[in-house]
Amino acid sequence: MASGQQFIENDGLRKRLVDGPQDSTLQDTSYKIRDTLSRKPLIIRQDSTLGDSTRVDSVKRDSTKKSDGLQSVVLSNAEDSTRTDRKNNQLHLYGKAKIKYEDMELTADYIRIDNNTHIMFASGLVDHNGKYRGRPIFKSGNEPPVTVDSLRYNFDTGKGFTYGVFTEMDGASIQAEKIKKNQYNEQFIRHGFYSTCNLPQPHTHFGIQMSRVILTENQVVSRSAYLVIEDVPLRFIMIPFGFFPKTNKRQSGILFPAFGEDYSRGFFLRDGGYYIGLNDYWDAEIRANLYTKGSWETNIRTRYKKNYKYDGGFSIRYAYTKNGEENTPGFSRAKDFNITWNHSQRQEANPGTTFSASVNAGTGSYFSNTAAGGSYDYNQTTRNEMSSSIAYGKTFADGKVNFTSSFSHRQSIATGDLNLELPTVNLTVASFNPFDSKDRVGEQKWYQRITMGYSMQGKNSLNTKDSLLFKKETLGKMQNGIQHNIPVSLSLNVAKYFQFNTSVNYTERWYFQSIRKYFDNSPSGYKEITDTVQGFNRAYDYSLSSGFSTKIYGQKNFKGKLAAIRHVMTPSINFNYRPDFSDNKYGFYRTEKYADGSDGITPQKYSIFQNAVYGTPGAGRSMGIGFSLDNTIEAKVKSEDDTTGTGYKKVPILQGLTFSGNYNMAADSFKLSTISFSGRTSLFDQKLGINFNGTFDPYQYETYTTPGSNVESYRRVNRYAIKGGQLARLTQIGLSTDFSFNPAAAKSRGNKLDELDKGKENMTPEQQQELARISSDPNAFVDFNIPWNIAASFTFQYSKPFAKSTITSTINLHGDFSITPKWKIQYNSGYDFQAKKISMTQFNIYRDLHCWDMSFGWVPFGTYRSYTFTLRVKASILQDLKLTKRNDYYNSF
């Protein structure tokens, strides 16, 4: 056997190790590893003493050895074989070998430890197909793992040499011909390549070629370096040397702007500014947008995070926008602002206490006037409302008492309506059994089953226009109140098959203002005047409800593939009673009078708590019987997936088909309420889901004409429809369906979103916003592993309260398909049958460029016709390196 080559045969597996000088005259049987960086052969060396073997032990085992001079125990393991060379005091490990020494871990297909020199050598092996496999993977401490072609490591000095290195750092790939590490944790790199591509030979990439690099804990020193794009070296952009500080904390610096042109506002410098790295817990950005036609924007954004406790961010944006040319009809100026704040607290930081914030407030025209701060985000520019919430919660008494408080705001961008709740408080006591005993032995008595609870809500509310918010008279319109609720209930089994439920509910409201109405004489006639009277008032009401419910089972068995059909009915009936709280003895309702105190010609009652935050006690006595019937129908069929022929599966036919209504015995007319129904089912192995709901009216209607008018009107009459030969009138029905021809697409999207959601705590606010957009948009998620997906949804609404009927129906079609494994097309379109026009249609083309992403989006027609071209690097560290070309309804160039 030639010197420098050793063959070991074990279980039919032939492995070859190569040694010898780096000479091109080596025999053809020697294996050469080609370095993708230097394009020079790299030979794995091995001492010739390997041939002096004593034996080959093919038994896989774990061994713990402590060599003379080593400071710690060396743990070793090999799946194929372990051989001890006693003559040379060496240990040889073959086949997925593993070594652990102090904080260093190494796996490779071949490892040799020399106990005399305390030097370890590791490499891969060449299999019977001539493939070099099982490259060493080296990991030290908290550093990322490094894949190499071969390495040598000195246990005593801590120095090592690695050849053909590959590793990842900050989302990019580093490949090098050779790396040397000394005992001071300094690394010396020769012929390194920093790239966005993780392939051994980058094919589509943006990278930097470096000839010599020294890496220390605090700095990077580089010799000549130049840019390489698509394997083309740009040596004319070479730097002769470089010195870069490598700190472990945030550094302040300039944020370079983007350049372009906006059709309405002119050429721009966008998102330029300054980044401030305050400390490890806080940072901030100051950015500005400048436009040549006079518009400008500025924003300040800060983020904070304390591990295992809380994190969040705050931003304030202000914009001055000029549209059109001065002294022209279309010219306008606008001043807008927007404030956001998000905060979340980890539960383990303060058990029993929660605090969170999600604030988005400002002028309603900010997003439309500034095109969502220059982002041209479709969802932002077309949003209809803004909302905010700041919530605090705490539990007491071992979780039995829960207190929450929140500040919230809702703002309609279209109408300017603004609702503020400053604040809302809730106190809830968990249900308990007041007559039960902790020392009870045996089952509960009937009275021990009585349960009681308590809840309290308080609210301070204001409804106004956003333009009137800061005016003095607006603050005087705040409405407030406190509501207490005490429910008492009892549940018993009666006659074995029936469930008896009874409850009494008492509600009391405390208000600090009430109203008075009267008619005032004016030149144009009597006008209704409403005055607000300050002062404490209490309003209360109570109700009683008792009922029975049971379950009725029915089953029909068959022979053949259909084994059985099962029908489960759940009927329930209850009696409910509520007094007439508009009676004068309660004092909650009054009669409208004239200004002099005399009664009106047609006196009308009104509630002095009208439009109060928690409503008013109900008018009119209610004593009725409520009823409902729930139905579930399912089939039992033989399963085609069961090869034994004895397996069955359940197929739902109808799920939750429910009818409900009420009969009010105390009413003077229309005692029977409308009958509502709802249900759902699924077809084609649950691929097609169907939901439906509707209403039946048991009464007839008639046509009448108002005196002096020829217009026909309709009204219900107190006469049952069954007297006219009709059981009931169908006045409303709704139907919605959704279908996917490839359920694997929806499942894959859901799984990926679950993975992203797990890392939400480490995301920036922008990344969390992008995740929310993906979650709500089925076409925003691209999965090249799913070759195709076709999905559709259909909605139908029919309404006929009287003689005339209205129908609305829309269909939406969305999905994607792959032209090739790297090209994918997505589509989303629909049709409104009532408007007789196609809804918003979108096409998106995606190209996977391995370490880059390319996409082209197109809205061919409609109000928001546009196109967008994006070329983006996948590596997170280079996400700002992107090329985007837009041409849309707002930015037409």
TORGULUM-618065 format. One record per residue (C-alpha): residue number from 1; x, y, z. Coordinates in steps of 0.5 Angstrom, whole numbers. Example, Ala and Ser with C-alpha at 12.3 -4.5 7.8 and 13.67 -1.06 7.14 Angstrom:
! residues 2
1|25|-9|16
2|27|-2|14
This chain:
! residues 893
1|0|0|0
2|3|7|-2
3|5|11|4
4|0|16|6
5|-6|12|4
6|-10|8|9
7|-16|4|7
8|-21|1|13
9|-26|-3|11
10|-32|-4|16
11|-39|-7|15
12|-38|-6|7
13|-37|1|8
14|-30|3|5
15|-27|10|7
16|-21|13|5
17|-16|18|8
18|-11|22|4
19|-4|24|6
20|2|27|2
21|5|34|0
22|1|39|-4
23|3|37|-10
24|-1|36|-17
25|3|30|-19
26|-1|26|-13
27|-4|19|-16
28|-11|20|-19
29|-14|16|-13
30|-12|21|-8
31|-18|26|-6
32|-17|34|-7
33|-22|39|-4
34|-23|45|-8
35|-23|51|-4
36|-28|55|-8
37|-25|62|-6
38|-18|61|-8
39|-19|56|-13
40|-13|52|-11
41|-13|44|-9
42|-13|43|-1
43|-10|37|1
44|-12|34|8
45|-6|31|11
46|-5|25|16
47|1|22|19
48|4|16|16
49|3|13|23
50|-4|11|22
51|-2|5|18
52|1|2|25
53|-6|0|27
54|-6|-5|32
55|-14|-7|32
56|-20|-4|29
57|-26|-4|34
58|-33|-4|30
59|-37|-3|37
60|-40|4|38
61|-39|6|45
62|-38|12|49
63|-31|13|52
64|-29|18|58
65|-21|19|57
66|-17|23|61
67|-10|24|58
68|-4|26|61
69|-3|34|61
70|-10|35|59
71|-14|40|64
72|-21|37|63
73|-24|30|61
74|-25|29|54
75|-31|26|52
76|-31|22|46
77|-36|18|42
78|-37|15|35
79|-42|11|31
80|-38|7|26
81|-32|5|30
82|-27|7|35
83|-19|5|35
84|-14|6|40
85|-7|6|37
86|-3|4|43
87|4|4|40
88|3|12|38
89|-2|13|44
90|-7|16|39
91|-15|15|39
92|-18|15|32
93|-26|16|31
94|-30|14|25
95|-37|15|23
96|-41|21|26
97|-35|22|31
98|-36|27|37
99|-31|30|42
100|-33|35|48
101|-27|38|51
102|-29|44|56
103|-33|49|52
104|-31|46|45
105|-36|41|41
106|-34|38|35
107|-37|33|30
108|-34|30|24
109|-33|23|20
110|-26|22|22
111|-23|25|29
112|-15|23|31
113|-13|25|38
114|-5|25|39
115|-4|24|47
116|3|25|46
117|3|32|43
118|-5|34|45
119|-6|35|38
120|-13|34|35
121|-14|33|28
122|-21|32|24
123|-24|32|17
124|-29|29|13
125|-29|22|9
126|-29|20|2
127|-35|15|1
128|-35|10|-4
129|-38|15|-9
130|-32|19|-9
131|-36|24|-5
132|-33|28|1
133|-38|28|7
134|-38|29|14
135|-34|35|14
136|-32|38|21
137|-37|42|25
138|-34|46|31
139|-37|50|36
140|-34|54|42
141|-38|57|48
142|-43|62|45
143|-40|63|38
144|-44|60|32
145|-42|53|29
146|-37|53|24
147|-36|48|18
148|-30|47|16
149|-26|42|11
150|-21|40|16
151|-18|43|22
152|-12|42|28
153|-13|44|35
154|-8|44|41
155|-11|43|47
156|-5|46|51
157|-5|52|48
158|-12|53|45
159|-9|55|38
160|-12|52|32
161|-12|52|24
162|-18|51|20
163|-18|50|13
164|-24|51|8
165|-28|55|13
166|-36|56|13
167|-40|60|18
168|-46|65|19
169|-46|71|22
170|-51|77|23
171|-55|73|17
172|-50|73|12
173|-45|68|11
174|-37|68|12
175|-33|63|8
176|-25|63|8
177|-19|59|6
178|-16|59|12
179|-17|61|20
180|-12|61|25
181|-14|62|33
182|-9|64|38
183|-10|63|46
184|-12|70|46
185|-19|69|42
186|-16|73|36
187|-18|70|29
188|-13|71|23
189|-17|70|17
190|-14|69|10
191|-18|70|3
192|-24|71|6
193|-31|72|3
194|-37|76|6
195|-43|74|2
196|-51|74|3
197|-51|67|0
198|-50|61|4
199|-48|56|-2
200|-41|53|-2
201|-40|57|-9
202|-44|63|-9
203|-48|64|-15
204|-53|70|-14
205|-50|75|-9
206|-47|81|-6
207|-41|80|-3
208|-34|83|0
209|-27|79|-2
210|-22|80|4
211|-15|78|3
212|-13|79|10
213|-17|80|17
214|-16|80|24
215|-22|79|29
216|-21|81|36
217|-27|82|41
218|-27|90|40
219|-24|91|33
220|-24|88|26
221|-17|90|22
222|-17|88|15
223|-12|89|9
224|-15|90|2
225|-22|89|0
226|-27|90|-6
227|-34|88|-8
228|-36|82|-12
229|-43|82|-15
230|-45|76|-19
231|-38|73|-19
232|-35|80|-22
233|-30|83|-18
234|-30|91|-17
235|-23|92|-16
236|-24|99|-18
237|-28|100|-11
238|-22|97|-7
239|-20|100|0
240|-13|98|1
241|-14|97|9
242|-19|98|14
243|-20|99|21
244|-27|98|24
245|-29|98|32
246|-33|92|34
247|-37|94|40
248|-42|90|44
249|-47|96|44
250|-51|101|40
251|-47|106|36
252|-50|113|34
253|-50|115|26
254|-53|118|20
255|-58|115|17
256|-58|116|9
257|-64|118|5
258|-68|115|-1
259|-68|119|-7
260|-74|119|-12
261|-80|123|-14
262|-87|124|-12
263|-92|126|-17
264|-96|131|-13
265|-90|133|-8
266|-84|133|-13
267|-77|130|-12
268|-75|128|-5
269|-70|126|0
270|-74|121|4
271|-72|118|11
272|-66|121|12
273|-64|123|19
274|-60|120|25
275|-60|114|30
276|-58|115|37
277|-56|109|41
278|-57|111|48
279|-56|105|52
280|-57|97|51
281|-64|98|53
282|-66|105|49
283|-65|107|42
284|-68|113|38
285|-69|115|31
286|-70|122|28
287|-72|122|21
288|-74|127|16
289|-77|128|9
290|-76|134|4
291|-80|135|-2
292|-78|140|-8
293|-86|143|-8
294|-85|145|-1
295|-88|139|3
296|-84|136|9
297|-85|131|14
298|-81|129|21
299|-82|124|26
300|-78|121|32
301|-79|114|34
302|-76|111|40
303|-76|104|42
304|-74|100|49
305|-73|93|52
306|-71|90|58
307|-71|83|58
308|-76|78|61
309|-79|85|64
310|-82|89|58
311|-81|92|51
312|-85|97|47
313|-84|103|43
314|-86|111|42
315|-87|115|36
316|-89|122|34
317|-90|124|27
318|-92|131|24
319|-93|133|17
320|-94|139|13
321|-97|138|6
322|-98|142|0
323|-102|139|-6
324|-102|142|-13
325|-100|149|-15
326|-101|156|-11
327|-107|160|-14
328|-110|154|-18
329|-117|151|-16
330|-114|144|-14
331|-108|147|-9
332|-109|145|-1
333|-105|146|5
334|-105|141|11
335|-102|140|18
336|-103|133|20
337|-100|129|26
338|-100|122|29
339|-98|119|35
340|-97|111|37
341|-94|108|43
342|-94|100|44
343|-92|97|50
344|-92|90|53
345|-90|86|59
346|-88|79|61
347|-92|76|66
348|-87|73|69
349|-84|80|71
350|-90|81|76
351|-94|75|77
352|-102|77|78
353|-101|84|74
354|-101|86|67
355|-100|92|63
356|-100|94|56
357|-101|99|51
358|-103|100|44
359|-104|107|42
360|-105|110|35
361|-108|117|35
362|-108|123|31
363|-111|127|25
364|-115|123|21
365|-112|126|14
366|-105|124|16
367|-105|117|12
368|-108|120|6
369|-105|126|6
370|-98|123|7
371|-99|117|3
372|-98|113|10
373|-91|117|12
374|-89|116|5
375|-89|108|5
376|-95|108|0
377|-98|102|5
378|-105|100|2
379|-108|98|8
380|-106|105|12
381|-108|109|6
382|-115|106|6
383|-116|105|13
384|-123|108|16
385|-121|108|23
386|-116|109|29
387|-116|106|36
388|-112|106|42
389|-112|102|48
390|-108|102|55
391|-110|97|60
392|-108|95|67
393|-110|89|71
394|-109|86|77
395|-112|80|81
396|-113|79|89
397|-115|74|93
398|-112|68|90
399|-115|70|83
400|-122|70|86
401|-122|78|85
402|-120|81|78
403|-119|88|77
404|-118|92|70
405|-118|99|68
406|-117|102|61
407|-116|108|57
408|-119|107|50
409|-121|111|44
410|-124|110|37
411|-124|115|31
412|-127|115|25
413|-123|118|19
414|-129|118|14
415|-133|122|19
416|-129|125|24
417|-133|122|30
418|-129|121|36
419|-130|116|42
420|-126|117|49
421|-127|113|55
422|-122|116|60
423|-122|111|64
424|-126|104|64
425|-126|100|70
426|-128|93|72
427|-128|89|78
428|-130|82|78
429|-131|77|84
430|-131|70|82
431|-138|66|83
432|-138|62|89
433|-143|58|93
434|-146|62|99
435|-149|57|103
436|-144|51|102
437|-139|49|107
438|-132|48|107
439|-133|42|112
440|-138|39|108
441|-138|31|107
442|-142|28|101
443|-146|31|96
444|-149|38|96
445|-156|40|98
446|-160|43|93
447|-159|50|97
448|-152|49|97
449|-152|49|89
450|-154|56|89
451|-148|61|86
452|-147|68|87
453|-143|73|83
454|-141|80|83
455|-139|85|78
456|-138|93|78
457|-136|97|72
458|-135|104|71
459|-134|109|65
460|-133|116|63
461|-134|117|56
462|-134|123|51
463|-137|123|44
464|-135|129|40
465|-132|131|33
466|-124|130|33
467|-124|138|31
468|-128|140|37
469|-124|135|42
470|-120|141|45
471|-125|146|46
472|-128|148|53
473|-135|146|52
474|-133|139|49
475|-130|137|56
476|-137|139|59
477|-141|133|55
478|-137|128|58
479|-142|122|61
480|-140|117|67
481|-143|112|71
482|-142|106|75
483|-146|99|74
484|-147|94|79
485|-149|87|77
486|-151|81|82
487|-153|74|79
488|-156|69|83
489|-157|62|80
490|-159|55|81
491|-158|49|77
492|-161|42|78
493|-162|35|75
494|-170|33|75
495|-173|27|73
496|-166|24|71
497|-167|27|64
498|-168|34|65
499|-164|40|67
500|-167|45|71
501|-164|52|71
502|-167|58|75
503|-163|65|76
504|-165|72|79
505|-161|78|76
506|-160|85|79
507|-157|91|76
508|-156|98|79
509|-153|104|76
510|-151|110|79
511|-151|116|75
512|-148|123|76
513|-153|127|71
514|-160|126|68
515|-164|130|63
516|-171|133|63
517|-175|135|57
518|-180|140|55
519|-183|144|50
520|-181|151|49
521|-186|156|45
522|-182|159|39
523|-184|164|33
524|-183|157|29
525|-187|153|34
526|-186|149|40
527|-179|146|40
528|-177|140|44
529|-171|142|49
530|-167|138|53
531|-163|140|59
532|-158|136|63
533|-159|136|71
534|-152|135|75
535|-153|130|81
536|-153|123|84
537|-158|119|81
538|-159|111|82
539|-163|107|77
540|-164|99|78
541|-168|93|75
542|-168|86|76
543|-171|80|72
544|-173|73|73
545|-172|67|69
546|-173|59|70
547|-173|54|65
548|-172|46|63
549|-167|43|58
550|-166|36|55
551|-162|32|50
552|-166|27|45
553|-162|22|41
554|-164|19|35
555|-160|14|30
556|-162|10|24
557|-157|4|22
558|-156|2|15
559|-152|-4|11
560|-147|-2|7
561|-142|4|6
562|-147|9|10
563|-147|5|17
564|-152|10|21
565|-155|17|21
566|-155|20|28
567|-159|26|30
568|-159|30|37
569|-164|35|39
570|-163|40|45
571|-170|43|46
572|-170|48|52
573|-176|52|54
574|-176|58|60
575|-180|63|63
576|-178|70|64
577|-181|76|68
578|-179|83|68
579|-183|89|71
580|-185|95|68
581|-180|100|70
582|-183|106|67
583|-188|106|72
584|-189|113|76
585|-187|109|82
586|-180|108|80
587|-179|115|78
588|-174|113|72
589|-179|116|67
590|-183|122|66
591|-188|126|61
592|-186|131|57
593|-189|138|59
594|-189|145|56
595|-185|150|59
596|-190|153|64
597|-191|146|67
598|-198|144|64
599|-198|137|60
600|-198|137|53
601|-203|135|48
602|-200|128|46
603|-196|127|53
604|-190|122|51
605|-186|119|57
606|-178|119|56
607|-173|116|61
608|-169|121|65
609|-163|117|63
610|-164|117|56
611|-157|116|52
612|-153|114|59
613|-147|110|59
614|-150|104|61
615|-157|105|59
616|-164|105|62
617|-169|101|66
618|-173|98|61
619|-180|100|59
620|-186|96|59
621|-188|89|63
622|-185|83|60
623|-187|76|62
624|-186|71|57
625|-184|64|55
626|-177|63|51
627|-176|57|47
628|-170|54|43
629|-168|48|39
630|-161|46|37
631|-160|40|32
632|-154|36|30
633|-154|31|25
634|-148|27|23
635|-147|20|19
636|-143|14|20
637|-139|12|14
638|-134|7|13
639|-127|10|12
640|-123|8|6
641|-117|9|9
642|-118|3|14
643|-115|-3|10
644|-118|-8|15
645|-125|-6|13
646|-128|-5|20
647|-126|3|21
648|-131|8|21
649|-131|16|21
650|-136|21|22
651|-138|26|17
652|-142|32|19
653|-149|34|16
654|-151|39|20
655|-148|43|26
656|-151|47|30
657|-158|48|27
658|-161|53|32
659|-168|56|32
660|-170|61|38
661|-176|66|39
662|-180|69|45
663|-187|69|47
664|-189|75|51
665|-196|74|55
666|-196|81|58
667|-195|85|51
668|-202|88|48
669|-200|86|41
670|-195|82|37
671|-194|77|43
672|-189|72|39
673|-182|75|37
674|-179|73|30
675|-176|67|30
676|-169|67|28
677|-165|61|26
678|-157|59|24
679|-153|53|23
680|-147|51|19
681|-144|45|15
682|-138|42|11
683|-138|38|5
684|-133|35|1
685|-129|32|7
686|-129|39|10
687|-126|43|4
688|-132|47|3
689|-135|50|9
690|-142|53|9
691|-145|58|14
692|-152|61|14
693|-157|65|18
694|-164|68|17
695|-170|70|21
696|-178|68|20
697|-183|73|21
698|-190|70|24
699|-194|76|23
700|-197|79|16
701|-196|86|13
702|-201|91|10
703|-200|96|5
704|-203|103|6
705|-202|110|3
706|-201|116|8
707|-206|122|7
708|-204|127|1
709|-199|122|-2
710|-199|117|-7
711|-193|113|-4
712|-195|106|-2
713|-192|104|5
714|-192|98|9
715|-193|96|16
716|-194|89|20
717|-201|88|23
718|-203|84|29
719|-205|78|25
720|-201|71|24
721|-199|69|17
722|-201|62|18
723|-208|65|18
724|-207|67|11
725|-204|60|9
726|-197|61|10
727|-193|59|16
728|-188|65|17
729|-185|70|12
730|-178|69|11
731|-175|76|12
732|-168|75|12
733|-163|70|10
734|-155|70|9
735|-150|65|6
736|-143|65|6
737|-138|59|4
738|-131|58|3
739|-127|53|-1
740|-120|51|-2
741|-118|46|-7
742|-111|45|-4
743|-112|45|4
744|-104|44|5
745|-103|51|3
746|-108|54|8
747|-104|49|13
748|-97|51|11
749|-99|58|12
750|-102|57|19
751|-96|53|21
752|-91|58|19
753|-95|64|22
754|-95|60|28
755|-87|60|28
756|-87|67|27
757|-92|69|32
758|-87|65|37
759|-82|70|36
760|-86|76|36
761|-83|78|43
762|-76|79|39
763|-79|83|33
764|-79|90|32
765|-86|94|31
766|-85|94|24
767|-84|87|24
768|-90|86|28
769|-94|90|24
770|-92|86|18
771|-94|80|21
772|-100|82|22
773|-101|84|15
774|-99|77|13
775|-104|74|18
776|-110|78|15
777|-108|78|8
778|-108|70|5
779|-104|73|-1
780|-98|76|2
781|-95|69|4
782|-91|66|-1
783|-89|58|0
784|-85|56|-6
785|-86|49|-3
786|-94|49|-5
787|-94|48|-12
788|-101|51|-13
789|-107|53|-9
790|-114|55|-11
791|-119|58|-6
792|-126|62|-7
793|-131|65|-2
794|-138|67|-4
795|-143|71|0
796|-150|72|-1
797|-155|76|3
798|-163|76|2
799|-168|81|5
800|-175|82|4
801|-178|85|10
802|-185|87|6
803|-186|86|-1
804|-180|89|-4
805|-174|84|-4
806|-166|86|-4
807|-161|81|-6
808|-153|82|-5
809|-148|77|-7
810|-140|77|-8
811|-135|72|-10
812|-128|72|-9
813|-123|68|-12
814|-115|68|-10
815|-109|63|-10
816|-103|62|-13
817|-99|57|-18
818|-92|56|-19
819|-89|56|-26
820|-83|53|-24
821|-80|51|-17
822|-77|58|-17
823|-83|62|-20
824|-90|63|-17
825|-96|67|-19
826|-101|70|-14
827|-108|73|-16
828|-114|76|-12
829|-120|78|-16
830|-128|78|-15
831|-134|80|-18
832|-140|84|-14
833|-147|81|-17
834|-151|87|-15
835|-146|93|-17
836|-144|88|-24
837|-137|90|-23
838|-131|86|-22
839|-128|88|-15
840|-120|90|-14
841|-116|85|-18
842|-109|84|-16
843|-103|80|-19
844|-96|78|-16
845|-90|75|-19
846|-85|72|-15
847|-78|70|-16
848|-74|66|-11
849|-66|68|-13
850|-64|64|-7
851|-61|69|-3
852|-65|75|-6
853|-72|76|-7
854|-76|79|-13
855|-83|81|-14
856|-87|85|-19
857|-94|87|-16
858|-100|89|-21
859|-107|92|-20
860|-109|93|-27
861|-115|97|-27
862|-119|101|-21
863|-118|107|-17
864|-112|104|-14
865|-109|102|-21
866|-101|101|-20
867|-95|97|-20
868|-89|95|-16
869|-82|92|-17
870|-78|90|-11
871|-71|87|-11
872|-69|85|-4
873|-63|81|0
874|-66|76|4
875|-60|77|9
876|-63|81|15
877|-57|85|16
878|-57|88|9
879|-65|89|9
880|-64|96|7
881|-60|94|1
882|-67|94|-4
883|-69|97|-11
884|-76|99|-11
885|-80|102|-17
886|-87|104|-16
887|-92|107|-20
888|-99|108|-17
889|-105|112|-16
890|-101|117|-11
891|-94|116|-14
892|-95|116|-21
893|-88|116|-24
